[in-house]
Amino acid sequence: MLTPSPPLSEAYDLAMLDLDGVVYVGPEAVPGAAGHLETARAAGMRTAFITNNASRPPQQVADHLADLGVTASVDDVVTSAQAAAAVLEERLGAGARIAMLGGAGLDEALRERGLVPVEVGDDAAALVSGYGPDVRWSAIMRAAVLVRDGLWWVASNTDRTIPTPFGVAPGHGVLVDTVQRFSGVEPVVAGKPARPLLDETIRRVGGEHPLMVGDRLDTDIEGARTVGIDSLLVLTGVTGVAELVAARAEERPTYIGLDLRALTEAQPAPEADGDDWTLGGWRSTVADGALTVDGDGSAADWWRVVAAAAWAWRDATGDVVDHDGLVPPSDPATDR
């Protein structure tokens, strides 16, 4: 269940921030994100920006953030490509030849670790794959055969979708699924929700008491649970009521906030009142499998009582509540 906390920027020394849906959406910054991060930093919280997208080198990500008014150096950015390279170097050592199926971000990450990227089909100790818009089908076919025949395989991530200027498109997870189904081999995965990316972030940036901040339950929040750290779900990305009420135990965040403003705010938690849950003027209940919310209060507290009631019902019955008719209240500060 959700946990109460003093302002998160005082309770945690590092915020590990997912990017798309948290700091920006596509090419545009989430409204207020830059200011909220500066306020959190002023309170002593360090920030790291982490992404499952393996195609962009960290400097390109840092430049994008700077264009949006978000202060970030290249050392603040950690990618799944870097995490994959760390996994490969730790097992094979510097100088190992790695067949690469991906883009510039993956190439740079391998070289940074002293590994040698080569073409798929050349002599290599392992295959690494990551999203790359120019990856050729002929290379995918060759890689699939090599994996089937025993070549060790590390995948940067398994995200099935990726946002693009022309809409949501197939992500690297689709390629992973194709190779896996053909070869019968599961790769070692570096990105969220697997732990290498979060471990690599803590190693690079530091932090004794880190907090994961994300908008996706199945990558950001589940990843935090995997490594045993607390998490903040923000509602500026892909998670809506339907996803929140259906969250499995391993996908449930420690805290819920509307946006990155939550980093600088105290975090209340709903309290059980019989079969109901109450917080800040709201009361939620489930009757005959249907979730209802009554009262008045902040938009963030509405989401918290919805989550508390829905998760308690799912834990007790195994069923997802009927949430038809639930409409989140607007929030004047975010136009939500």
PyMOL commands that set and color helices and strands:
alter all, ss='L'
color gray80, all
select helices_A, chain A and resi 8-11+33-42+58-67+74-76+80-92+104-112+137-148+172-183+196-205+217-227+241-245+249-251+260-264+299-317
alter helices_A, ss='H'
color red, helices_A
select strands_A, chain A and resi 14-18+24-25+28-29+46-51+77-79+97-101+116-118+126-129+152-155+161-164+167-170+188-189+210-214+230-234+255-257+271-273+276-279+282-287+290-295
alter strands_A, ss='S'
color yellow, strands_A
deselect
rebuild
show_as cartoon
